[in-house]
């Protein structure tokens, strides 16, 4: 099963039968393989996935990277449509063009400091991020830093994090009211934009009251977006509102001028610019989903019965977790030596093409396993580094910035 899951191409029952003979020396007919995909098999593979998650080997990537936080939790979800025959198990919306009645959603959360997977949950497509946020709001620890996008936004949940001793950085929902301290009128973003342009400011921060009833004092981080970004936002919302028969408000148009963040992290711990840099690290989870789809082809399982589909999906996730364990630990090893970071995409691709090496690491005795692991280390260290992009801070540069700050503070 893991061998079939390791291939990005579609794998038929006939191919699985041939693979069992070639790889394991086991002669089994394709009908017999299909008969083994049962409810019990689904439960077994799910238990294996849970066991793999519980036995993760993780350590802090770099002790000087954001040491003031216990964990830096980044969470997001990915969805993909599946065959309509699976709609009873993976219900989709089916409302928008291109959507089917069957859809899979995978919620993924990990700790940026250690690489440990904190949540990996497969659900039906109709369970959105807001529902997940409400159902998992207790799964935090004191001094955790939570980075979430607008899909998870719920002010009461965010303030609940603060009351539990955790910290958060979140995009601000456009419908949330903001008040200057001591003021009864909500913040005028049109006036704020004029003030910032007059004083040639591209970003600023304010202590504000957030919400209408149960107000919470938080830091508001404001950054002006480029004109073309503003125009794209206005075009998109105007098209949507025209379809709905609505009119875009002046306040909404004014808010489109900015990227808006709220946080309860004190300014002495993280500055305005650092808040925006940290939130950009949330993009790492999007890159991870890209790896899952482009390399592991997690969304390209052909039409099949529910039990076989679910077993193969969980098998792919098991391989992803195991591969991530190897990648994360080698990332930490190389970063300490070279201050460079291995590219997850390049490493995933190599591991996907090197299933025989992986199998050797799992099944052989210690000396042979170490020999196979050294092969991977040599492969990774040759040309698997993250590449620098012009006019954009990459992950290693952002991490090094916070490390330098941490070490500087030690001597003050």
C-alpha positions in Angstrom: 0.0 0.0 0.0 2.8 2.4 0.9 4.5 1.6 -2.4 1.4 2.5 -4.3 0.9 5.6 -2.2 4.5 6.7 -3.0 3.7 7.1 -6.7 2.4 10.3 -8.1 0.8 8.5 -11.0 -2.5 6.6 -10.7 -2.1 3.1 -9.6 -4.6 0.4 -10.7 -5.4 -2.8 -8.9 -3.5 -4.7 -11.6 -0.4 -2.5 -11.0 -0.7 -3.0 -7.3 -0.8 -6.8 -7.9 2.4 -6.5 -10.0 4.1 -4.3 -7.4 3.3 -6.8 -4.6 5.0 -9.5 -6.7 8.0 -7.3 -7.7 8.7 -5.5 -4.4 7.5 -8.0 -1.8 7.7 -11.3 -3.6 4.0 -11.8 -2.9 1.7 -13.3 -5.5 -1.9 -12.0 -5.1 -4.7 -11.3 -7.6 -6.1 -7.9 -8.1 -9.5 -9.1 -6.9 -8.0 -10.3 -3.6 -6.3 -6.9 -3.1 -9.7 -5.2 -3.7 -11.3 -7.5 -1.2 -8.8 -6.5 1.5 -10.0 -2.9 1.4 -12.7 -3.1 4.1 -13.9 -1.0 7.0 -11.4 -2.8 9.3 -8.6 -1.9 6.9 -9.6 1.8 7.0 -9.6 1.7 10.9 -6.2 0.0 10.9 -4.5 2.5 8.5 -6.0 5.4 10.5 -4.6 3.9 13.7 -1.2 3.7 12.0 -1.4 7.4 11.0 -2.3 8.3 14.6 0.6 6.3 15.9 3.0 7.9 13.4 1.8 11.3 14.6 2.2 10.5 18.2 5.7 9.1 17.8 7.1 12.2 16.0 10.7 12.9 16.7 10.9 16.7 16.9 13.2 19.2 18.4 13.4 23.0 18.3 14.7 24.0 14.9 17.0 26.7 16.4 16.9 27.6 20.1 17.4 31.3 19.3 14.4 31.5 17.0 11.5 33.1 18.8 12.5 31.7 22.2 9.8 33.8 24.0 7.1 31.4 22.6 6.5 27.8 23.5 5.2 27.0 20.0 4.6 29.0 16.8 1.4 27.4 15.5 0.6 27.8 11.8 -2.7 26.3 10.6 -4.5 26.1 7.2 -6.6 23.7 5.2 -6.6 22.4 1.6 -9.6 21.0 -0.3 -10.0 18.9 -3.4 -12.9 17.4 -5.2 -13.3 13.7 -5.4 -15.6 11.3 -7.3 -19.3 11.8 -6.6 -19.7 8.2 -5.4 -17.9 9.3 -2.2 -20.4 12.1 -1.4 -22.0 10.1 1.5 -18.6 10.1 3.3 -17.0 13.4 2.0 -19.8 15.8 1.4 -19.0 18.8 -0.8 -20.8 22.1 -1.4 -21.7 21.4 -5.1 -22.9 25.0 -5.3 -20.1 26.7 -7.3 -19.2 25.8 -10.9 -16.5 23.2 -11.0 -17.4 21.8 -7.5 -18.6 18.3 -7.1 -21.0 16.9 -4.5 -18.0 15.2 -2.9 -15.0 17.0 -1.5 -12.2 16.2 1.0 -10.8 18.8 3.4 -7.5 18.3 5.2 -6.7 20.5 8.3 -3.0 20.9 8.9 -1.2 22.6 11.7 2.4 22.5 12.7 4.9 24.2 15.0 7.3 26.5 13.1 9.9 26.2 15.8 10.2 22.4 15.8 8.4 21.3 12.6 6.1 19.0 14.7 2.7 18.3 13.2 0.1 19.5 15.7 -3.0 18.6 13.8 -3.7 16.5 10.7 -7.4 15.9 10.3 -9.3 14.6 7.2 -12.9 15.8 7.1 -15.7 16.4 4.6 -15.5 19.5 2.4 -18.5 21.3 4.1 -16.6 21.5 7.4 -15.0 24.9 6.9 -12.1 26.7 8.7 -14.5 28.6 11.0 -16.1 25.4 12.2 -12.6 23.9 12.8 -11.5 27.0 14.8 -14.5 26.7 17.1 -14.1 22.9 17.6 -10.3 23.1 18.3 -10.1 26.3 20.3 -9.0 24.4 23.5 -6.0 22.9 21.8 -3.5 25.6 22.8 -0.8 26.0 25.4 0.3 28.9 27.5 2.8 31.2 25.6 2.0 29.6 22.2 1.9 32.0 19.3 -1.0 31.3 16.8 -0.9 32.5 13.2 -4.2 32.3 11.4 -5.7 33.6 8.2 -9.2 35.1 7.8 -10.9 31.8 7.3 -10.4 31.0 11.0 -11.2 34.5 12.2 -13.5 34.7 15.2 -12.8 37.5 17.7 -14.2 35.6 20.7 -11.9 32.7 20.0 -8.9 35.0 19.6 -9.6 36.7 22.9 -10.0 33.3 24.4 -6.5 32.5 23.4 -5.3 35.6 25.1 -7.2 34.7 28.3 -5.5 31.3 28.3 -2.0 33.0 28.2 -1.4 32.4 24.5 -0.6 35.0 21.8 -2.0 35.5 18.3 -1.4 37.4 15.0 -4.4 37.5 12.8 -5.7 39.3 9.7 -8.6 41.6 10.7 -12.1 40.8 9.4 -13.5 43.6 7.3 -16.8 43.6 9.3 -15.1 44.0 12.7 -15.5 47.4 14.2 -12.3 49.2 15.5 -12.3 52.2 17.9 -9.5 54.5 19.0 -8.9 54.3 22.8 -11.4 56.7 24.5 -13.4 57.3 21.4 -17.1 56.3 20.7 -16.9 56.6 16.9 -15.3 53.7 15.0 -11.9 54.3 13.3 -12.1 56.2 10.0 -9.8 54.3 7.6 -10.2 57.0 4.8 -8.8 59.6 7.2 -6.1 57.3 8.3 -5.0 56.7 4.7 -4.9 60.4 4.1 -2.8 61.0 7.2 -0.3 58.3 6.3 0.1 59.5 2.7 0.6 63.1 4.0 3.4 62.0 6.3 4.8 59.5 3.8 4.1 56.5 6.1 3.8 53.0 4.6 2.9 51.3 7.9 1.9 52.2 11.4 0.4 50.8 14.6 -2.2 51.8 17.1 -3.6 50.6 20.4 -7.3 50.1 19.7 -10.5 48.6 21.0 -11.7 45.8 18.8 -15.4 44.7 18.6 -18.7 46.3 19.4 -19.9 44.7 22.6 -17.2 42.8 24.4 -14.3 45.0 23.4 -10.7 43.9 23.6 -7.7 46.3 23.7 -5.2 45.0 21.0 -2.5 46.3 18.7 -3.7 47.2 15.2 -1.0 46.9 12.6 -1.7 48.9 9.4 0.3 48.6 6.1 -0.7 50.4 2.9 -0.9 48.0 -0.1 0.4 48.9 -3.6 -2.1 50.6 -5.9 -2.5 47.6 -8.2 -3.4 45.4 -5.2 -6.0 47.9 -4.1 -7.5 48.0 -7.6 -7.7 44.2 -7.8 -9.4 44.1 -4.5 -12.0 46.7 -5.5 -12.6 45.0 -8.8 -13.2 41.6 -7.2 -15.5 42.9 -4.5 -17.5 45.0 -7.0 -18.1 42.0 -9.2 -19.2 39.9 -6.3 -21.5 42.6 -4.9 -23.0 43.3 -8.4 -23.8 39.6 -8.6 -25.5 39.7 -5.2 -27.3 43.0 -5.9 -25.3 44.8 -3.2 -23.3 48.1 -3.1 -19.7 48.3 -1.9 -19.5 50.7 1.1 -17.1 53.6 1.3 -15.7 52.2 4.6 -15.0 48.8 2.9 -13.2 50.6 0.0 -11.1 52.5 2.5 -10.1 49.3 4.3 -9.0 47.8 1.0 -6.2 50.3 1.0 -4.5 48.3 3.8 -3.3 45.0 5.1 -4.7 45.0 8.6 -3.5 42.8 11.5 -4.5 42.5 15.1 -2.3 41.0 17.8 -1.9 40.8 21.6 1.9 40.4 21.4 3.4 43.4 23.3 5.4 45.7 21.0 8.5 45.3 23.2 8.5 41.6 22.3 7.8 42.0 18.5 7.9 45.2 16.6 5.5 46.4 13.9 7.8 45.2 11.0 8.4 41.9 12.8 4.7 41.2 13.1 4.3 41.5 9.3 7.4 39.4 8.7 6.1 36.7 11.0 2.7 36.6 9.4 4.4 36.1 6.0 5.7 32.8 7.4 2.2 31.5 7.3 2.7 31.1 3.6 5.0 28.1 4.4 1.9 26.0 5.0 0.6 26.9 1.5 3.9 25.8 0.0 3.5 22.5 2.0 0.1 21.9 0.3 1.7 22.6 -3.0 4.3 19.8 -2.3 1.5 17.4 -1.3 -0.3 18.0 -4.6 2.4 18.5 -7.1 4.8 15.9 -5.7 2.7 13.5 -3.7 -0.4 13.9 -5.9 -2.6 13.6 -2.9 -5.6 15.0 -4.8 -5.3 12.6 -7.9 -6.7 9.3 -6.7 -8.8 7.8 -9.4 -12.5 6.9 -8.8 -12.8 3.9 -6.5 -14.8 2.6 -3.6 -14.7 4.5 -0.3 -12.6 1.9 1.7 -9.8 1.7 -1.0 -9.8 5.5 -1.5 -9.6 6.2 2.3 -6.8 3.6 2.8 -4.7 5.1 0.0 -5.3 8.7 1.2 -4.2 7.8 4.8 -1.2 5.9 3.4 -0.2 9.0 1.4 -0.5 11.0 4.6 1.6 8.4 6.5 4.3 8.8 3.9 4.1 12.6 4.1 4.5 12.5 7.9 7.5 10.1 7.7 9.1 12.2 5.0 8.6 15.4 6.9 10.3 13.8 9.9 13.4 13.2 7.8 13.2 16.6 6.1 12.7 18.6 9.3 15.5 16.9 11.2 17.9 17.3 8.3 16.8 20.9 8.0 17.8 21.5 11.6 21.1 19.7 11.1 22.2 21.6 8.1 20.9 25.0 9.4 23.2 24.7 12.4 26.1 23.9 10.2 25.6 26.2 7.2 22.7 28.7 8.1 21.0 27.5 5.0 17.6 25.8 4.8 16.7 22.7 2.7 13.9 23.1 0.3 10.9 21.0 1.2 9.8 20.8 -2.4 13.2 19.4 -3.6 13.5 17.0 -0.7 9.9 15.7 -1.1 10.6 15.1 -4.8 13.8 13.2 -4.0 12.1 11.1 -1.3 9.2 10.4 -3.7 11.6 9.1 -6.3 13.7 7.2 -3.7 11.2 4.8 -2.1 13.7 2.0 -2.1 16.1 4.1 0.1 13.2 4.9 2.4 12.2 1.2 2.6 15.8 0.4 3.4 15.8 2.9 6.3 12.7 1.3 7.8 13.3 -2.4 7.3 17.1 -2.9 7.4 19.3 -3.3 10.5 20.8 -0.3 12.1 24.1 -0.2 10.0 22.3 -0.5 6.7 19.7 2.0 7.8 22.4 4.5 8.7 24.1 3.9 5.3 20.8 4.6 3.5 20.2 7.7 5.6 23.7 9.0 4.7 22.8 8.6 1.1 19.9 11.0 1.7 22.1 13.4 3.6 24.5 13.5 0.7 21.7 13.9 -1.8 20.1 16.7 0.1 23.3 18.6 0.8 24.3 18.6 -2.8 21.7 20.9 -4.4 18.5 20.9 -2.3 18.7 24.4 -0.8 15.9 27.0 -0.8 16.6 29.5 -3.5 16.8 33.3 -2.8 14.3 35.5 -4.6 14.8 39.1 -5.6 13.0 41.7 -3.4 11.7 39.1 -1.1 12.9 37.8 2.3 13.1 34.0 2.2 12.6 31.8 5.2 16.3 31.6 6.3 16.6 35.4 6.1 13.6 35.9 8.3 14.8 33.3 10.8 18.3 34.8 10.9 16.8 38.2 11.5 15.0 37.0 14.7 18.1 35.0 15.7 20.3 38.1 15.5 17.7 40.0 17.6 17.6 37.3 20.2 21.4 37.1 20.5 21.6 40.9 20.6 19.1 41.1 23.5 21.3 38.6 25.5 24.0 41.3 25.7 21.8 44.2 26.6 
